[in-house]
Amino acid sequence: MHSIEVLSAGLLSTIQDSGRKHFRKYGVPVSGAMDKYSADLANVLLNNPDGTNVLEITLQGPTLQFNCNTCIAVTGADLSPKINDVSTDRNKVVEVRKGDILSFGKLLSGCRTYLAIKGGFEVDVVLGSTSYYPGICENILKKEMLISVQEHKLNVALNSSVKIDTENFSSDLIAVKKGPEFERLTPTQQELLFENSFLISPQNNRMGYQLTGNPIKLENTDMLTSITIPGTVQLTPAGNPIVLMRDCQTTGGYPRILQLTEKGINHLAQKKTSDHIRFQLI
Amino acid sequence: MEKYNLTYQSLGEEVLLIEWPSQIEASVLFDILSFQKVIEERLGSQIEEIQNTYVTLAIFFNPDKISYPTLVSKIKDCRSQSSGRSSFLKSTVWEIPVCYGLQFGIDLEAMSVEKKLSIEQIIALHSENIYTVYFTGFLPGFLYLGGLNEKLYMPRKQIPRAVIPKGAVAIGGSQTGIYPQVSPGGWNIIGNTPVPMFQVKEAQPCKIQAGDKIKFLPISDVEHKELIEKIKARTFELKQHPYALN
């Protein structure tokens, strides 16, 4: 069996693909890579089929030893990747040899790094997806585990690299559309929503990002539990927005004032605690 | 049939929301489910997924396959075909065994004081009604139920508990439900069922679906223990009875 051995797991390193679709009616979150832009990019570099799974690495990287020759690509947040303690390229196909150790260092930008491998990671498929979600699919890295991968000949087309949309990492503007309950905001509140800068609170994870700023309190917060999807911005009774992310509940009962675009979700996925953001209506 | 005035709006780039007037009512639910069935039959291959809540039907679509305006117009055509009668809806009453013992129903005593009802009365009121399943959401396998007796309405706890055990049967405001997995939660816990509400390894992870009916069957501590063993040995099957829709 060809594999990667997990020497250390990092803070939260999970397998993610394009998500678990078609089970929303049972209350199953969609999951999938938080920053799909970066995950897709890693697969494109390796010429992997669309939606091949990747490893999503959060803030602090794992240490992985390859037990076969293959090719990888590291995209997303700059977590100072190294092979055998020597800095290695990001956003480029990189050859690894049997015995090589991939490790990560200091976080220099963003929040989530993606590691794709030629052919994908061969892990459990649950309800049509390999994406980690607690209680549904346990594809999360743990120390000493072995992950099956495919061996690949070296010296394939290694020169491909891509142009990166740097805005995905630098800009503080998050693209949104109006949500179903947007009109409940007064005209003044609507203005505030786009002028205010919001702080990302420590309560941010794959389920959602709680934001703090000048509270915007709705007169009418009553609503029946309804549909929520990744990118839905709910407004709590206290007046703080919560941006739902890829692991969010399939339904929710707070007014949905905004909806992030797909690009907006990818963008926010690279923000972390104490970063500031502003919403930009498109 | 145009009994309800529906509105159509988008949520993000890939979801169409069809909204019914904002009221929790079985007749609205059956209209939603009957419309859903027509859409599935006629447009099933052109859409990705369909999901309902109390007053919403969400159509998930791929904009590369079908545009939003085309989808809306096709759905509106389906509406004129939708009979609104729910006669074709198969419905069942699922019998869910619940142990209302105090070791599980940790909020029964407080509720008894608050509602001025004996614990026996609370159990009787909770287990005599037939509940309608409106939809599944919040957690995998969490059923949104309608039909709780008003005498049992009880506000959510001010401070939610960090851990509510799997199978807890609880009351939150005007709603009652079963926690399908360990989770935080603010509802008042009155009992426990060992019946798994979500089985990830099954092709259909939740047997109970929107439009179905359920009834709680009080069981003793001993029966609760026996049931756990039966479920482990895979000799337990959830009982259902046919239910005639009005």
Interface residues (C-beta under 8 A of the other chain):
Chain A: K21 H22 F23 R24 K25 Y26 G27 V28 P29 V126 L127 G135 I136 C137 K177 G179 P180 M223 L224 T225 S226 I227 I229 G231 T232 Q249 T250 T251 R256 Q259 L260 T261 E262
Chain B: Q9 L11 G12 E13 V15 L17 S22 I24 E48 E49 I50 Q51 N52 T53 Y54 V55 T56 A58 F60 F135 T136 G137 F138 L139 P140 G141 F142 Y144 P180 Q181 F198 V200 P205 C206 Q209 A210
